[in-house]
Amino acid sequence: MIKLVLHGAQYSLRPFEPQDLPQFIQLGSATCGSLHLRNGQSFEDLRERFRVFVRDFAFRPESHIFVVRSDTGDYAGHVWLNETTNRFNGNKELWIWDVSVESRFQRQGLGRALMDFAKERASSLNCDQLWLLVADQNEAAKSLYLASGLSSRAQMMCLDSDELMKS
């Protein structure tokens, strides 16, 4: 467990435990899951699909999830990391699959602390690179990632099915 003191408040950063699952699903489906939201899809459907994704991928050896709790035990956020090897260049990569902070704990340095932790984790795992995806419209997250030293390398583009026949 890592103790964090940010703006006078105390937090603990520790590996994911089973009791974290409901909050992890709720927050993660709103952040990580929302990147994949389809037109007309309900949030309940998205949350269920995210829950299945978590079931299938979160507990593999290459997956590393860490949770932040406040000094009163409130769930404040998490970072989900996934270790992989790039099949094209052989680089060992650490992907940030999700970094999320509950709204009432935002703007207190937790996002930056989680990004710093992800960088330290990548280094300790001897990774060549740290990667993540971010939604175009998520300006706050993009600012955090740029301030954390990440740079833009590519841009994902999408054409939804209702537009396929129009083009």
Backbone as a chain_set.jsonl record, in Angstrom:
{"seq": "MIKLVLHGAQYSLRPFEPQDLPQFIQLGSATCGSLHLRNGQSFEDLRERFRVFVRDFAFRPESHIFVVRSDTGDYAGHVWLNETTNRFNGNKELWIWDVSVESRFQRQGLGRALMDFAKERASSLNCDQLWLLVADQNEAAKSLYLASGLSSRAQMMCLDSDELMKS", "coords": {"N": [[0.844, -1.175, 0.0], [0.494, 2.209, -0.803], [0.883, 5.322, 0.617], [-0.677, 8.419, 0.084], [-0.492, 11.924, 0.204], [-2.289, 14.605, -0.561], [-2.957, 17.896, -1.19], [-3.439, 18.235, 1.537], [-5.127, 16.15, 2.163], [-5.461, 12.651, 2.925], [-4.739, 9.6, 1.271], [-4.938, 6.183, 0.169], [-3.187, 4.024, -1.965], [-3.571, 1.023, -3.489], [-3.353, -2.489, -4.455], [-6.065, -3.829, -6.404], [-8.96, -5.175, -4.818], [-11.462, -7.71, -4.131], [-13.761, -6.429, -2.979], [-13.749, -3.972, -4.178], [-14.931, -4.122, -6.621], [-17.733, -3.318, -7.354], [-17.635, -0.423, -7.344], [-15.506, -0.02, -9.082], [-16.558, -1.031, -11.491], [-18.74, 0.746, -11.852], [-17.516, 3.339, -12.028], [-15.558, 2.873, -13.983], [-17.07, 2.086, -16.24], [-18.217, 4.468, -16.89], [-16.057, 5.941, -17.709], [-13.718, 4.546, -19.086], [-15.382, 2.74, -20.497], [-17.135, 4.515, -21.774], [-15.788, 5.497, -23.953], [-16.351, 3.735, -25.905], [-19.027, 3.849, -26.397], [-21.973, 3.302, -28.2], [-24.148, 4.799, -30.666], [-27.371, 5.387, -29.471], [-27.166, 3.448, -27.521], [-27.86, 2.298, -24.268], [-26.818, 3.456, -21.015], [-26.936, 1.476, -19.09], [-26.693, -0.881, -20.597], [-24.108, -0.486, -21.606], [-22.665, -0.488, -19.182], [-23.09, -3.149, -18.382], [-21.794, -4.521, -20.46], [-19.218, -3.581, -20.029], [-18.786, -4.698, -17.517], [-18.65, -7.426, -18.211], [-16.379, -7.332, -19.836], [-14.483, -6.62, -17.898], [-14.664, -8.919, -16.276], [-13.606, -10.79, -18.071], [-11.005, -9.86, -18.632], [-9.693, -8.45, -16.523], [-8.495, -9.975, -14.529], [-6.327, -11.341, -15.38], [-2.853, -12.357, -15.637], [-1.318, -10.315, -16.869], [-2.651, -8.028, -16.331], [-3.023, -5.184, -14.287], [-4.445, -3.703, -11.624], [-5.063, -0.901, -9.668], [-6.282, 0.735, -6.803], [-7.546, 3.756, -5.415], [-8.276, 4.937, -2.256], [-9.93, 7.13, 0.001], [-8.949, 8.637, 3.178], [-11.101, 8.082, 4.761], [-12.05, 5.8, 3.71], [-13.527, 5.939, 1.389], [-14.155, 5.213, -2.03], [-12.028, 6.527, -4.335], [-10.826, 6.472, -6.816], [-9.14, 4.848, -9.616], [-6.568, 2.991, -11.378], [-6.092, 1.13, -14.264], [-3.938, -1.051, -15.605], [-2.28, -2.625, -18.345], [-0.086, -5.036, -19.388], [1.826, -5.689, -22.272], [3.282, -7.008, -25.328], [4.396, -5.382, -28.159], [3.485, -6.461, -31.271], [4.55, -5.702, -33.69], [6.963, -4.282, -33.371], [8.238, -5.408, -31.229], [8.485, -4.117, -28.795], [8.161, -3.869, -25.273], [5.237, -2.991, -23.746], [3.271, -0.898, -21.63], [-0.022, -0.45, -21.179], [-2.376, 1.995, -20.359], [-5.379, 1.193, -19.476], [-7.512, 2.263, -18.175], [-7.866, 5.201, -16.33], [-9.194, 6.719, -13.683], [-10.983, 9.088, -11.727], [-13.176, 9.652, -9.104], [-15.783, 12.084, -9.296], [-16.084, 13.865, -7.074], [-13.576, 13.838, -6.0], [-11.922, 14.907, -7.825], [-9.57, 17.254, -9.291], [-7.757, 17.446, -7.256], [-5.287, 16.41, -7.408], [-5.168, 13.654, -7.668], [-5.454, 12.366, -10.168], [-3.044, 13.064, -11.424], [-1.294, 11.832, -9.618], [-1.96, 9.147, -10.051], [-1.171, 8.896, -12.714], [1.58, 9.346, -12.427], [2.167, 7.103, -10.889], [1.582, 5.101, -12.78], [3.606, 5.589, -14.658], [5.854, 5.018, -13.076], [5.35, 2.325, -12.583], [5.497, 1.27, -15.188], [8.213, 1.679, -15.647], [9.327, 0.061, -13.601], [8.546, -2.415, -14.495], [10.128, -2.701, -16.625], [9.279, -1.676, -19.096], [9.152, -0.514, -22.479], [7.543, 1.479, -23.441], [4.754, 3.599, -22.548], [1.338, 3.642, -22.981], [-1.91, 4.951, -23.977], [-5.429, 5.355, -24.741], [-7.53, 8.099, -25.535], [-10.555, 9.881, -25.435], [-11.511, 12.174, -27.975], [-13.018, 14.419, -27.154], [-12.46, 14.701, -24.476], [-11.084, 16.905, -22.911], [-9.977, 17.621, -20.41], [-8.752, 15.247, -19.533], [-6.905, 14.877, -21.623], [-5.262, 17.095, -21.212], [-4.179, 16.437, -18.71], [-2.723, 14.108, -19.414], [-0.866, 15.099, -21.271], [0.497, 16.895, -19.605], [1.645, 15.023, -17.995], [3.636, 14.063, -19.492], [3.13, 12.477, -21.716], [2.73, 12.086, -25.272], [0.999, 12.821, -28.322], [0.573, 10.251, -30.653], [-0.909, 9.115, -32.632], [-4.096, 9.096, -34.292], [-7.258, 7.898, -33.727], [-9.891, 6.989, -35.871], [-13.342, 6.895, -36.83], [-16.229, 5.506, -38.382], [-19.546, 5.44, -38.034], [-22.113, 2.871, -38.207], [-24.57, 3.834, -39.22], [-23.749, 5.777, -40.921], [-22.295, 4.497, -42.822], [-23.556, 3.668, -45.254], [-24.075, 6.079, -46.435], [-21.772, 7.138, -47.352]], "CA": [[0.0, 0.0, 0.0], [1.209, 3.479, -0.893], [0.149, 6.447, 1.213], [-0.596, 9.672, -0.661], [-1.019, 13.126, 0.853], [-2.503, 15.574, -1.631], [-3.735, 19.051, -0.739], [-3.785, 18.028, 2.936], [-5.959, 14.95, 2.348], [-4.716, 11.404, 2.864], [-5.305, 8.54, 0.447], [-4.116, 4.986, 0.038], [-3.173, 3.394, -3.28], [-3.268, -0.387, -3.237], [-3.895, -3.38, -5.477], [-7.493, -4.115, -6.439], [-9.487, -6.258, -3.978], [-12.827, -8.037, -4.579], [-14.781, -5.476, -2.532], [-13.673, -2.782, -5.028], [-15.545, -4.381, -7.919], [-18.887, -2.482, -7.737], [-17.219, 0.944, -7.65], [-14.662, -0.1, -10.268], [-17.468, -1.183, -12.633], [-19.516, 1.973, -12.012], [-16.665, 4.428, -12.504], [-14.897, 2.471, -15.227], [-17.993, 2.091, -17.373], [-18.455, 5.872, -17.232], [-14.842, 6.532, -18.275], [-13.174, 3.636, -20.091], [-16.474, 2.228, -21.316], [-17.794, 5.555, -22.564], [-15.044, 5.654, -25.195], [-16.895, 2.765, -26.854], [-20.485, 3.983, -26.418], [-22.589, 3.349, -29.525], [-25.357, 5.613, -30.791], [-28.582, 4.733, -29.009], [-26.893, 2.453, -26.475], [-28.138, 2.767, -22.913], [-25.688, 3.339, -20.086], [-27.056, 0.175, -18.422], [-26.104, -1.867, -21.505], [-22.672, -0.238, -21.602], [-22.127, -0.954, -17.901], [-23.086, -4.618, -18.402], [-20.73, -4.954, -21.371], [-17.965, -3.301, -19.336], [-18.667, -5.714, -16.469], [-18.19, -8.655, -18.872], [-14.995, -7.067, -20.226], [-13.692, -6.724, -16.668], [-14.629, -10.346, -15.916], [-12.77, -11.536, -19.013], [-9.639, -9.365, -18.795], [-9.084, -7.787, -15.37], [-7.842, -10.861, -13.575], [-5.234, -12.032, -16.074], [-1.551, -11.961, -15.068], [-0.801, -9.094, -17.472], [-3.502, -6.923, -15.903], [-2.657, -4.633, -12.981], [-5.425, -2.69, -11.224], [-4.787, -0.29, -8.375], [-7.414, 1.527, -6.335], [-7.282, 4.818, -4.441], [-9.347, 5.187, -1.287], [-9.657, 8.264, 0.896], [-8.661, 8.232, 4.554], [-12.357, 7.583, 5.351], [-12.387, 4.55, 3.044], [-14.323, 6.155, 0.183], [-13.529, 4.903, -3.316], [-11.695, 7.799, -4.966], [-10.427, 6.269, -8.203], [-8.35, 3.656, -9.927], [-5.831, 2.906, -12.627], [-6.049, -0.227, -14.792], [-2.788, -1.161, -16.493], [-2.174, -3.914, -19.027], [1.235, -5.278, -19.946], [1.786, -6.426, -23.526], [4.418, -6.835, -26.231], [3.974, -4.93, -29.477], [3.79, -7.515, -32.245], [5.231, -5.147, -34.856], [8.332, -3.842, -33.095], [8.791, -6.158, -30.111], [8.57, -3.319, -27.572], [7.326, -4.193, -24.127], [4.41, -1.824, -23.518], [2.265, -0.865, -20.577], [-1.177, 0.333, -21.611], [-3.326, 2.449, -19.355], [-6.704, 0.901, -20.001], [-8.429, 3.214, -17.55], [-7.448, 5.965, -15.166], [-10.442, 7.413, -13.343], [-11.124, 9.663, -10.391], [-14.556, 10.048, -8.8], [-15.934, 13.527, -9.501], [-15.875, 14.667, -5.862], [-12.155, 13.826, -5.659], [-11.168, 15.494, -8.923], [-8.899, 18.548, -9.11], [-7.012, 17.398, -6.0], [-3.988, 15.8, -7.661], [-5.204, 12.187, -7.751], [-5.177, 11.957, -11.545], [-1.599, 13.187, -11.621], [-0.643, 10.786, -8.811], [-2.168, 7.871, -10.744], [-0.308, 8.9, -13.897], [2.949, 9.147, -11.94], [2.262, 5.699, -10.508], [1.632, 4.314, -14.021], [4.953, 5.746, -15.215], [6.765, 4.253, -12.219], [5.06, 0.902, -12.812], [6.074, 0.938, -16.496], [9.653, 1.606, -15.459], [9.677, -1.106, -12.772], [8.291, -3.609, -15.304], [11.059, -2.597, -17.752], [8.544, -1.438, -20.339], [9.744, 0.449, -23.401], [6.613, 2.57, -23.686], [3.485, 3.686, -21.837], [0.33, 4.062, -23.965], [-3.327, 4.995, -23.62], [-6.37, 5.979, -25.669], [-8.342, 9.122, -24.887], [-11.605, 10.419, -26.298], [-11.215, 13.52, -28.487], [-13.718, 15.478, -26.426], [-12.069, 14.709, -23.066], [-9.998, 17.884, -22.833], [-9.323, 17.57, -19.091], [-7.866, 14.082, -19.526], [-5.799, 15.128, -22.543], [-4.348, 18.027, -20.528], [-3.467, 15.656, -17.689], [-1.773, 13.203, -20.051], [0.218, 15.911, -21.815], [1.266, 17.386, -18.45], [2.349, 13.868, -17.438], [4.742, 13.732, -20.382], [2.734, 11.706, -22.888], [2.543, 12.876, -26.489], [0.099, 12.21, -29.285], [1.277, 9.483, -31.667], [-1.834, 8.677, -33.676], [-5.475, 9.504, -34.049], [-8.224, 6.891, -34.148], [-11.027, 7.555, -36.593], [-14.451, 5.945, -36.83], [-17.434, 5.79, -39.155], [-20.631, 4.636, -37.468], [-22.847, 2.085, -39.189], [-25.624, 4.623, -39.876], [-23.093, 6.631, -41.913], [-21.591, 3.67, -43.822], [-24.257, 3.629, -46.525], [-24.135, 7.424, -46.972], [-20.473, 7.558, -47.91]], "C": [[0.891, 1.241, 0.0], [0.322, 4.56, -0.297], [0.394, 7.696, 0.365], [-1.154, 10.792, 0.197], [-1.072, 14.194, -0.226], [-3.417, 16.681, -1.129], [-4.257, 18.848, 0.682], [-4.643, 16.808, 3.214], [-5.096, 13.698, 2.178], [-5.49, 10.357, 2.078], [-4.393, 7.332, 0.523], [-4.299, 4.428, -1.37], [-2.73, 1.96, -3.062], [-3.825, -1.237, -4.37], [-5.405, -3.597, -5.289], [-7.836, -5.277, -5.517], [-10.937, -6.511, -4.385], [-13.898, -7.026, -4.156], [-14.776, -4.182, -3.351], [-14.499, -2.912, -6.302], [-16.75, -3.494, -8.244], [-18.509, -1.046, -8.115], [-16.356, 0.985, -8.906], [-15.529, -0.191, -11.523], [-18.207, 0.133, -12.887], [-18.67, 3.09, -12.608], [-16.032, 4.083, -13.848], [-15.814, 2.463, -16.43], [-18.29, 3.521, -17.809], [-17.235, 6.506, -17.898], [-14.316, 5.655, -19.406], [-14.272, 3.162, -21.048], [-17.083, 3.268, -22.223], [-17.07, 5.832, -23.876], [-15.643, 4.782, -26.297], [-18.41, 2.838, -26.98], [-20.991, 4.117, -27.855], [-23.8, 4.264, -29.507], [-26.565, 4.805, -30.342], [-28.383, 3.708, -27.91], [-27.185, 3.055, -25.107], [-26.893, 2.617, -22.043], [-25.731, 1.996, -19.36], [-26.444, -0.93, -19.285], [-24.589, -1.722, -21.535], [-22.033, -0.769, -20.318], [-22.065, -2.48, -17.871], [-21.976, -5.139, -19.312], [-19.349, -4.692, -20.74], [-17.74, -4.33, -18.238], [-18.138, -7.025, -17.048], [-16.729, -8.497, -19.31], [-14.065, -7.201, -19.014], [-13.565, -8.188, -16.255], [-13.625, -11.104, -16.782], [-11.304, -11.107, -19.023], [-8.957, -8.854, -17.529], [-8.24, -8.708, -14.499], [-6.793, -11.756, -14.232], [-3.904, -11.55, -15.501], [-0.997, -10.652, -15.628], [-1.579, -7.835, -17.072], [-3.134, -6.498, -14.484], [-3.648, -3.516, -12.651], [-5.084, -2.216, -9.816], [-5.898, 0.698, -8.06], [-6.933, 2.573, -5.346], [-8.516, 4.954, -3.559], [-8.925, 6.351, -0.403], [-9.358, 7.745, 2.301], [-9.917, 7.75, 5.28], [-12.838, 6.306, 4.674], [-13.218, 4.704, 1.783], [-13.51, 5.834, -1.068], [-13.291, 6.219, -4.047], [-11.286, 7.65, -6.42], [-9.61, 5.014, -8.384], [-7.523, 3.869, -11.183], [-5.754, 1.43, -13.003], [-4.963, -0.257, -15.854], [-2.751, -2.544, -17.115], [-0.831, -3.998, -19.741], [1.11, -6.09, -21.228], [3.088, -6.221, -24.287], [3.872, -6.461, -27.599], [4.421, -5.949, -30.512], [4.561, -6.997, -33.453], [6.679, -4.782, -34.583], [8.988, -4.553, -31.915], [8.909, -5.384, -28.812], [7.652, -3.87, -26.495], [6.574, -2.92, -23.759], [3.532, -2.008, -22.285], [1.18, 0.072, -21.074], [-1.991, 0.737, -20.399], [-4.702, 2.222, -19.957], [-7.748, 1.833, -19.392], [-7.72, 3.895, -16.393], [-8.626, 6.883, -14.86], [-10.417, 7.895, -11.908], [-12.582, 10.067, -10.221], [-14.658, 11.568, -8.814], [-15.657, 14.344, -8.233], [-14.425, 14.696, -5.396], [-11.289, 14.432, -6.765], [-10.6, 16.849, -8.532], [-8.162, 18.626, -7.769], [-5.656, 16.707, -6.157], [-4.001, 14.288, -7.798], [-4.916, 11.686, -9.16], [-3.693, 11.997, -11.832], [-0.857, 12.105, -10.847], [-0.797, 9.419, -9.479], [-1.314, 7.783, -12.004], [1.153, 8.697, -13.494], [3.169, 7.693, -11.548], [2.372, 4.819, -11.752], [3.016, 4.406, -14.66], [5.973, 4.953, -14.402], [6.591, 2.758, -12.435], [5.66, 0.448, -14.146], [7.587, 0.784, -16.38], [10.047, 0.354, -14.68], [9.442, -2.417, -13.518], [9.201, -3.661, -16.538], [10.353, -2.46, -19.098], [9.266, -0.374, -21.165], [8.856, 1.671, -23.588], [5.378, 2.436, -22.801], [2.481, 4.302, -22.805], [-1.033, 4.195, -23.322], [-4.121, 5.555, -24.783], [-7.169, 7.004, -24.88], [-9.359, 9.63, -25.896], [-11.251, 11.845, -26.713], [-11.806, 14.624, -27.633], [-13.307, 15.579, -24.958], [-10.844, 15.607, -22.863], [-9.256, 17.84, -21.502], [-8.335, 16.404, -19.037], [-6.667, 14.317, -20.448], [-4.783, 16.08, -21.913], [-3.523, 17.306, -19.471], [-2.389, 14.784, -18.331], [-0.596, 13.968, -20.646], [1.108, 16.438, -20.689], [2.072, 16.268, -17.797], [3.462, 13.383, -18.353], [4.379, 12.894, -21.589], [2.575, 12.638, -24.078], [1.647, 12.092, -27.442], [0.916, 11.512, -30.367], [0.389, 9.102, -32.844], [-3.207, 9.253, -33.351], [-6.37, 8.394, -34.573], [-9.385, 7.598, -34.828], [-12.085, 6.473, -36.727], [-15.55, 6.439, -37.759], [-18.503, 4.862, -38.628], [-21.462, 3.98, -38.565], [-23.925, 2.888, -39.896], [-25.054, 5.561, -40.936], [-22.445, 5.817, -43.027], [-22.252, 3.726, -45.196], [-24.327, 5.012, -47.19], [-22.846, 7.812, -47.694], [-20.167, 6.929, -49.248]], "O": [[1.898, 1.308, 0.705], [-0.846, 4.694, -0.663], [1.526, 7.988, -0.019], [-2.185, 10.622, 0.848], [-0.043, 14.633, -0.738], [-4.536, 16.414, -0.691], [-5.38, 19.24, 0.996], [-4.869, 16.46, 4.373], [-4.14, 13.681, 1.404], [-6.709, 10.235, 2.193], [-3.224, 7.44, 0.893], [-5.411, 4.368, -1.895], [-1.654, 1.706, -2.52], [-4.661, -0.78, -5.149], [-5.93, -3.554, -4.176], [-7.09, -6.253, -5.44], [-11.583, -5.616, -4.93], [-14.847, -6.791, -4.903], [-15.7, -3.378, -3.232], [-14.741, -1.918, -6.988], [-16.792, -2.946, -9.346], [-19.015, -0.515, -9.103], [-16.46, 1.917, -9.704], [-15.265, 0.496, -12.51], [-18.287, 0.582, -14.03], [-19.07, 3.717, -13.589], [-15.982, 4.923, -14.747], [-15.386, 2.798, -17.534], [-18.586, 3.759, -18.98], [-17.372, 7.516, -18.588], [-14.465, 6.008, -20.576], [-14.096, 3.186, -22.266], [-17.508, 2.946, -23.332], [-17.674, 6.35, -24.815], [-15.462, 5.059, -27.483], [-19.017, 1.972, -27.61], [-20.498, 4.943, -28.624], [-24.409, 4.481, -28.459], [-26.76, 3.672, -30.782], [-29.361, 3.149, -27.414], [-26.799, 4.19, -24.825], [-26.034, 1.772, -22.296], [-24.683, 1.432, -19.045], [-25.756, -1.812, -18.77], [-23.866, -2.717, -21.494], [-20.988, -1.42, -20.36], [-21.087, -3.046, -17.383], [-21.291, -6.1, -18.962], [-18.427, -5.491, -20.903], [-16.614, -4.789, -18.047], [-17.274, -7.665, -16.448], [-15.934, -9.427, -19.169], [-13.001, -7.814, -19.098], [-12.471, -8.645, -15.922], [-12.886, -11.956, -16.287], [-10.439, -11.904, -19.385], [-7.727, -8.831, -17.478], [-7.347, -8.236, -13.796], [-6.426, -12.8, -13.693], [-3.832, -10.457, -14.94], [-0.273, -9.946, -14.925], [-1.203, -6.72, -17.433], [-2.957, -7.332, -13.596], [-3.677, -2.493, -13.334], [-4.85, -3.012, -8.906], [-6.389, 1.405, -8.94], [-6.034, 2.322, -4.544], [-9.642, 5.069, -4.043], [-7.747, 6.538, -0.099], [-9.499, 6.553, 2.573], [-9.814, 7.079, 6.306], [-13.9, 5.782, 5.011], [-13.583, 3.706, 1.163], [-12.323, 6.149, -1.147], [-14.239, 6.945, -4.346], [-11.387, 8.607, -7.187], [-9.411, 4.229, -7.457], [-7.752, 4.806, -11.948], [-5.401, 0.585, -12.18], [-5.056, 0.425, -16.874], [-3.146, -3.525, -16.484], [-0.487, -3.158, -20.573], [0.37, -7.073, -21.271], [3.898, -5.365, -23.932], [2.994, -7.137, -28.133], [5.608, -6.261, -30.612], [5.171, -7.788, -34.172], [7.536, -4.947, -35.451], [10.165, -4.327, -31.631], [9.384, -5.93, -27.816], [6.522, -4.279, -26.763], [7.189, -1.887, -23.492], [3.113, -3.116, -21.951], [1.435, 1.243, -21.354], [-2.263, -0.08, -19.519], [-5.138, 2.964, -20.837], [-8.752, 2.149, -20.03], [-7.059, 3.247, -15.582], [-9.005, 7.719, -15.68], [-9.912, 7.227, -11.006], [-13.155, 10.736, -11.08], [-13.731, 12.26, -8.394], [-15.052, 15.412, -8.317], [-14.07, 15.472, -4.509], [-10.064, 14.464, -6.651], [-11.064, 17.5, -7.596], [-7.964, 19.708, -7.216], [-4.962, 16.45, -5.172], [-2.951, 13.686, -8.023], [-4.212, 10.691, -9.333], [-3.145, 11.064, -12.419], [0.101, 11.523, -11.355], [0.139, 8.62, -9.472], [-0.791, 6.717, -12.326], [1.88, 7.954, -14.153], [4.218, 7.116, -11.833], [3.174, 3.886, -11.774], [3.539, 3.405, -15.15], [6.849, 4.296, -14.965], [7.569, 2.011, -12.466], [6.258, -0.624, -14.229], [8.169, -0.138, -16.951], [10.994, -0.337, -15.054], [10.074, -3.426, -13.204], [9.066, -4.544, -17.385], [10.768, -3.044, -20.099], [9.898, 0.535, -20.627], [9.347, 2.767, -23.861], [5.006, 1.345, -22.367], [2.738, 5.358, -23.383], [-1.29, 3.629, -22.26], [-3.56, 6.155, -25.7], [-7.454, 6.804, -23.699], [-9.048, 9.789, -27.076], [-10.753, 12.628, -25.905], [-11.166, 15.652, -27.412], [-13.776, 16.479, -24.26], [-9.726, 15.129, -22.67], [-8.037, 18.005, -21.468], [-7.214, 16.558, -18.552], [-5.536, 13.99, -20.087], [-3.577, 15.89, -22.066], [-2.319, 17.532, -19.349], [-1.262, 14.731, -17.838], [0.548, 13.529, -20.534], [2.333, 16.427, -20.808], [3.068, 16.531, -17.122], [4.153, 12.413, -18.04], [5.245, 12.619, -22.419], [2.319, 13.831, -23.916], [1.554, 10.867, -27.372], [1.838, 12.1, -30.932], [0.886, 8.8, -33.929], [-3.433, 9.816, -32.28], [-6.255, 7.993, -35.731], [-9.806, 8.675, -34.405], [-11.772, 5.283, -36.737], [-15.769, 7.642, -37.899], [-18.392, 3.642, -38.751], [-21.514, 4.46, -39.697], [-24.179, 2.648, -41.076], [-25.8, 6.086, -41.762], [-22.08, 6.371, -44.064], [-21.554, 3.824, -46.206], [-24.608, 5.103, -48.385], [-22.84, 8.706, -48.54], [-19.113, 7.193, -49.827]]}, "num_chains": 1, "name": "protein.A"}
